[in-house]
Amino acid sequence: MDNEKINGCGCGDDCGCGENEHNHEHGDACGCGCGEHETLIVDLEDENGNTIACEVVDGFIYNDTEYALVQNPDNQEVYIFKVVGEGDEGELVVPDDEEYEAATKYYESLLETQE
């Protein structure tokens, strides 16, 4: 998982609710602070085969591809995954190194413009 780690709080508006401010009041899966969304929890498997329930703390679209930021509750690290499929059928996939670097750079630029 280490190569997917990124730094940042994970806030942003990608839910479509119209709240575009960088809000640090977490609790919504979309991170927008609108209070209309449930927290999304996904089960991830670590390198030892243990299942860890992690919260989806943000999401964004880059180059017509959806990405999710998932936070590990044990160490607070945030990982970036590509979302393949839609709705309940969506699957989190580790992007290749080049795609990861480009998506991370894009997300970090979003955070900078929201500060």
PLY file of the C-alpha trace (Angstrom):
ply
format ascii 1.0
element vertex 115
property float x
property float y
property float z
element edge 114
property int vertex1
property int vertex2
end_header
0.00 0.00 0.00
2.92 2.38 0.57
3.16 3.44 -3.07
-0.47 4.62 -2.99
0.02 6.82 0.09
-0.58 10.54 -0.29
-0.60 13.38 2.16
-3.48 15.79 2.69
-6.67 16.02 4.63
-8.86 14.50 1.91
-11.39 17.32 1.80
-13.08 18.39 -1.40
-16.31 18.61 -3.32
-16.88 15.77 -5.73
-20.37 14.76 -4.67
-22.28 17.25 -6.78
-24.09 18.85 -3.85
-22.89 22.32 -4.83
-20.82 23.06 -1.74
-17.49 24.15 -3.20
-15.69 25.38 -0.09
-12.76 23.49 1.40
-14.46 22.33 4.60
-12.62 20.50 7.39
-15.79 19.19 9.06
-15.45 15.54 8.13
-18.19 12.93 8.43
-19.60 12.91 4.92
-18.25 10.43 2.40
-17.95 13.26 -0.09
-16.11 15.52 2.36
-18.16 18.54 1.35
-19.74 19.12 4.76
-23.28 19.27 3.37
-24.50 16.61 5.83
-26.49 14.74 3.18
-24.20 11.75 2.65
-23.43 8.63 4.62
-19.89 7.68 5.54
-18.61 5.11 3.07
-16.57 2.24 4.54
-14.63 -0.21 2.38
-12.79 -3.35 3.46
-9.16 -3.48 2.34
-6.70 -6.31 2.77
-3.21 -5.51 4.05
0.03 -7.27 3.08
-0.54 -9.81 5.92
-4.04 -10.77 4.73
-5.83 -8.84 7.49
-9.06 -7.03 6.59
-9.16 -3.37 7.58
-12.37 -1.30 7.42
-11.32 2.05 5.90
-13.30 5.23 5.31
-13.59 6.80 1.86
-12.66 10.39 2.74
-12.77 12.01 -0.70
-13.09 11.43 -4.39
-12.32 13.24 -7.61
-12.35 12.81 -11.36
-9.16 13.15 -13.41
-8.95 12.42 -17.15
-12.50 10.98 -17.14
-11.51 8.47 -14.44
-12.92 8.45 -10.92
-10.54 8.14 -7.96
-11.24 7.51 -4.27
-9.12 8.49 -1.29
-9.34 5.91 1.47
-8.04 6.42 5.01
-6.63 3.62 7.15
-8.01 4.04 10.71
-5.00 2.30 12.27
-2.33 4.73 11.06
-4.37 7.57 9.45
-2.57 7.08 6.11
-4.56 7.98 3.00
-4.40 5.86 -0.17
-5.57 6.65 -3.67
-7.47 4.11 -5.74
-8.98 4.16 -9.21
-12.71 3.37 -9.18
-13.68 0.88 -11.88
-17.42 0.42 -12.47
-20.29 2.49 -11.07
-22.49 2.54 -8.00
-22.56 -0.62 -5.91
-20.63 -2.39 -8.67
-17.62 -0.07 -8.32
-14.30 -1.69 -7.46
-11.19 -0.01 -6.04
-8.09 -0.74 -8.10
-4.49 0.29 -7.45
-3.45 2.56 -10.34
-0.14 1.89 -12.08
2.79 4.09 -11.01
2.48 6.61 -13.85
-1.27 7.01 -13.40
-0.84 7.26 -9.61
1.73 10.04 -9.92
-0.41 12.03 -12.38
-3.62 11.65 -10.34
-1.82 12.54 -7.09
-0.31 15.65 -8.63
-3.74 16.68 -9.92
-5.39 16.12 -6.53
-2.69 18.08 -4.72
-3.27 20.97 -7.16
-6.99 20.85 -6.29
-6.14 21.15 -2.59
-3.82 24.10 -3.27
-6.49 26.02 -5.18
-9.01 25.45 -2.36
-6.77 26.90 0.37
0 1
1 2
2 3
3 4
4 5
5 6
6 7
7 8
8 9
9 10
10 11
11 12
12 13
13 14
14 15
15 16
16 17
17 18
18 19
19 20
20 21
21 22
22 23
23 24
24 25
25 26
26 27
27 28
28 29
29 30
30 31
31 32
32 33
33 34
34 35
35 36
36 37
37 38
38 39
39 40
40 41
41 42
42 43
43 44
44 45
45 46
46 47
47 48
48 49
49 50
50 51
51 52
52 53
53 54
54 55
55 56
56 57
57 58
58 59
59 60
60 61
61 62
62 63
63 64
64 65
65 66
66 67
67 68
68 69
69 70
70 71
71 72
72 73
73 74
74 75
75 76
76 77
77 78
78 79
79 80
80 81
81 82
82 83
83 84
84 85
85 86
86 87
87 88
88 89
89 90
90 91
91 92
92 93
93 94
94 95
95 96
96 97
97 98
98 99
99 100
100 101
101 102
102 103
103 104
104 105
105 106
106 107
107 108
108 109
109 110
110 111
111 112
112 113
113 114
